[in-house]
Amino acid sequence: QVQLRESGGGLVQAGGSLRLSCAASGRTFNNNAMNWFRQLPGKGREFVAHIDWNGGTTYYADSVKGRFTISRDNAKNAVYLQMNSLKPEDTAVYYCNAPPDWGQGTQVTVSS
């Protein structure tokens, strides 16, 4: 099992930026593909971004493509989500995922 802890959420104005971090501990992290998901108010959890074990492959939901960047630092057991040009519709709880394990989430609120 991997323990995951997200941080970096907060309140930001539309057009602003935030960088989310996910710190992992437990079983070997370096071999894991990692994902970010989010849960919008009143909706189910949706995929945001994916990165493979060494960062060589990434892909994104269409709604965030070109604005968000996922990266990782295996030496630090960490995954990041750089979010730029934020929109009010990005308001959600953001979750780090190392299948099958999940973090507790971090709230991102974008004001208009």
Secondary structure as UniProt FT lines:
FT   STRAND          2..7
FT   STRAND          10..13
FT   TURN            14..15
FT   STRAND          18..26
FT   TURN            30..31
FT   STRAND          34..39
FT   TURN            41..42
FT   STRAND          45..51
FT   TURN            53..54
FT   STRAND          58..60
FT   TURN            62..67
FT   STRAND          68..73
FT   HELIX           74..76
FT   STRAND          78..83
FT   HELIX           88..90
FT   STRAND          92..98
FT   TURN            99..100
FT   STRAND          101..102
FT   STRAND          106..111
//
